[in-house]
Amino acid sequence: MEMSVREDGEITIIELSGEVDAQRSPEIKSKIRSLIGEGKAKLVVDLAKVKYMDSSGLGVLVSGLKAARKESGDLKLSTLQSEVQNIFELTQLNKVFEIFENQADAIKSF
């Protein structure tokens, strides 16, 4: 798994690639908490290059969403591959997260 972070104005974009599983989730959780701790609570997580996500990955995103909202921010998702989209639909987390077709739309939504 690879993770890159960049900023677009006041929005922080986290781009993930590879598999988001129990082995890699702690690193993602740590990064999200660190960013929110720095006052960067408007987050877009781009999943365009994520082919697989397990329940620990979902848990990290849910905890990030709660933490961001607690700081008057939000965590939005973009560019889900069909396999990952299916996981969000099965767990009904697609009703919890704002999910966008592309990164640009997610950024504009703030």
N, C-alpha and C positions, 0 to 999 in steps of 0.2 A: 504494500500500500504506500502511496505517496500522497503528500499533502502540501499544498502551497497556499499562501495567504497573501492577499493584496487588498488595497483600499481603492475605492471609487468614491471620492468625497467622504461623506460620513458613513458610508456603507463598507463593511468588511466582507470580502468574498473569500470563502474557504473552498478550494477545489480539491476534491478527493479522487483518487484513482486506485484501481485494484479491488481487493476484497476488504469489506468492513466487517470484521469478525471479532470474537472475544480476545484474540491476541492483539489486535490493533486498536480496539476501542478505547483503552485507557489513554493512549496518546492523543486521540481526537478529543476525548473528554477534557484532558488537561489543557489542550490548546484553546478550546472554547471557553473554559473557565478563566483562563489567563486573559484572553481578549476581553471578556466581559468585565473582569477585574480592572482592566485598563480603561474602562469606560466605553468600550466598543461593543455596544449591545444591539446594534443593527447589523444582523448577519444574514448572508446568503450562503447556503451550502450547495455547491454545484456538484451533482452526482453523475455528470455525463459519462465519466470514465469508470464508474463503479458497476461491476457486473454482478456482484453478490453482496448481500447484507444479511447478517443474522440478527437474532433478538438483542444481542448486546449492542449492536450498532443502532438499532431502533431506540434502545434505552438511552444511549448517549445523546441522540438527537432530541428525545423528549425532555431529558434533564436540561439540555442546552436551551430548549425553547422556554422552559419554566424559568430558568435563570435569567435569560434575556428579557422576558416580560416583566420579571420582578424589578429590573432596572429600567423600565419604560422603553424597552427595545422590542425586538422580535427576531425570530429565526425562521427564515423562509427557505424553501428548497427549490432547486431548478434542475431541469434537464435529466429527469429520471429515465433510465433504461427500462424497457418493458418488464424485465425480471424483477427489478427493484420496485417499480410501480405496482406490480402484482402483490408484493409483500405489503405495501402500504394499504392497498385495497382490502386484502384479506384481514388485516389487523384493524381496519377502519381508521388508521392514522391519517389517511387522506382527508378525513373530516376534521382533523386536529391541526394539521399543517397547511399553510398556503403553499401550493405547489404550482410552479410555473413551467411553461414549455421551454423557456430559455432564460439565460442569466440576465439579459438586458431587461426583460419584463419584470423579473424579480426585483431588480435594482430600482426600476421606475415605480414599483408599488409602494415604496416607503414614503 
